[in-house]
Amino acid sequence: MDSQPQAQRSAQAIPTWFVLAVAILALVVGTAALTATLFGRSGGFSMMGGGGMMGGAGMMGGAGMMGGTWSANPANGPQPGEAGFVAGTVAAPRVIRVIAGPGYTFSPSGITVVRGETIAFQVTTMGPTTHEFMVGPATAVAADQEGTPEVDDIGMMQTRSLTFTFEGDGPYAFACHAAGHYEAGMRGAVTVVSS
């Protein structure tokens, strides 16, 4: 007769791979829910369909977390030239949320500002890699020039802010200069338009 208690045998009967699979699934679903919250998406959340975890703008589809490119954050509001647009000022900067994503990408990868506009960038890292965010004249950003406005050490799921006024016609850019990130393509362009 078996001398092991029934409870001990039941715990040993669950394969390790199954426990790991459930843990990974829980992590993916939790990350998806957090991503949906940060992106301001409304409505339901579909696991496999468009807008869900594996298709469309979901976690593993075209513009999702595991593949493709990030789409512009709808929470950023109307852009220059669109109805309801209000240019940011020093007293009341326009907020632009930027996601530093996996694959050395920024979302959005390009922004449009009005000449003289003040923008408060809120940069969130959505992956395990630590990023930085630098914004300013394109040549200074490309050269990682000392004195160009930047925030360093934005860790996983952290948000840091940087406010910048686009006083001239540009060109302007933003980038991450953490080791190897700029070279991997982690940069974006700023288009300046007149009011």
N, C-alpha and C positions, 0 to 999 in steps of 0.2 A: 504494500500500500504506500502511496506517496505521502511523505511526511511534510511537504511544503504546504503552508497555508494557502487557501484559495485566493485571497487578495494578492499575494505575492505572485502567483502564477498569472493572474489576469494582467498585472502591470507589465510583466515580461513578455506577454503575448503581443503587445503593440510594437510593430517594427519601428526602429529608429528613423528610417526614411519617411515613414508616415507622419511622425511627430514633426520632423523637419519640414515636410511639405505643408502641413497645416500652419506652422509658424511662419513660413514664407508667404503663404496665402494671406494670413492675417496682416502681415507687414505691408503687402501690396495693397490690400483693401484699405488699410488705415492711411497709407500714403495717398491713395486715390481720393479718399474723402478729404484729406487735408488739402490736396491740390485743388479739388473742386471748390473748397471754401476760399482758398487764397485767390483763385481766379474769379471768384464771384459768380460762378455758374449757378443758375437756379434750376429748379425742377428735379426730377428723379435722376438716378444714376444707374446706368445699364452696364452690366458686366461685360457683355460681348458685342453689343450693337454700337451703332454710330454714337459718338460722344461717350462711349463707355471705356472700359479698361483695355479692350483689344481692337477697337475699330474707331474710325473717324478721328475725333479730337481727343480720344481717350488715352489711357496710359501706354498702350503698346501699339497704337495705330499711327496713322499719318502724322498728326501733330501732337502726339502724346509724349509721355515721359520717357519711354524706352526706345523711341525711334522717331525719325523725321525731324521736324523743327517745331519749336514752340510757336503758337499763334499769339497775336497781340492780345493783351489783357483787356477784356471789355470793361473792366472796372476803371480804366484810365479816362473814360468819358469822351466827350466830343473833341475832335482834333481841329486844328486850324482849318477854316473854310467850311466846317460843318455847322449846322444849326445848333445853337446852344453853347458854342465855344466861348470861353472866357479866358483871355490870356493871363498868365500868372504875373504877379508883381512882387516886389521885395516884401511888401507887407502881407501879401496873400499869394504865395507861390502856387503854381499849378502842380499837382502831385502826379508823377508818373511812376507806376510800379514796374520794376524790371526784375525778371527772374533770371538768375545765373543758374542755368540748367546743366544737366549731364551732357556729355559730348562737347564741352567747351562752347556753349552757346548762350546768347542773351535773347530774351524775349521781352519786348520786341527787339529786333536787331537793327531797326532804324526808327527814328522819331522825327517829327516835324515840330518846329517851334517858330514863334513869331520873333523877329528881330527885337531885342531889348527885353524879351520875356525871361522871367525867373521861374526855374523849375526845381522842385524838391523831388529828387530821385529817391525812391524807397526800393533798395536792392535786397532781394531774398535769395539765398542759396538753396536750391532744391536737389541736393545730392550730397554725397559724402566728401566731396572735394572742397577745400577752402578757396575762396575767390577774393578778388579785390575789384573795385570799380573806380576808374579814372575817367574824368570828362574834361574837355577843354578844346583848344585849337588842335586840329587834326595832326599837325606836325609835332606838337608837344606830346600828344597822346601816343603817337607812333614811336617816338623816341624815349618814352617813359621819363620825360624831362622832370627834373627836380622842381618842386613848387607847383606842379599841375595838380589841381584839386583831385583828391582820391580818398577812398576809405579802404582800409586793409583788413585782412583776416575776417572775412565774412564766412562763418562756419555753417555747417549743415543746419537748415531750418532757422537761421538767424536773419534778421533784417537790419540793415544799416541805412542811414540817410545821408544824402549829400545835396546841398542846394547850390545852384549855379545860375548866373545871369548871362544870357547869350547877347552880348552887347554889340557885336559886329555882324558882318555878313557870313563869316565862316571862311573856310570850311571847319566844322567841328566834328568831333568823334568821341566815342567812349570805348573803353577796353579793359581787359583784365591782364595785368602783368605778373601774376603769380607764375612761378617757374614753368615755362613752356606753354602757357595758356594762350598768349598773344600769337605765338608762332603756330598754334593749332587752330587759329581763326577766331578766337574769342574777342570780337570787337564789333562795333556797330557805328553807323553814320547818323549824323544829325543834319537835317535839312532845315535851313533858315529861310523863312518867307517873310515878306513885308506884310504889315497889318492891312 
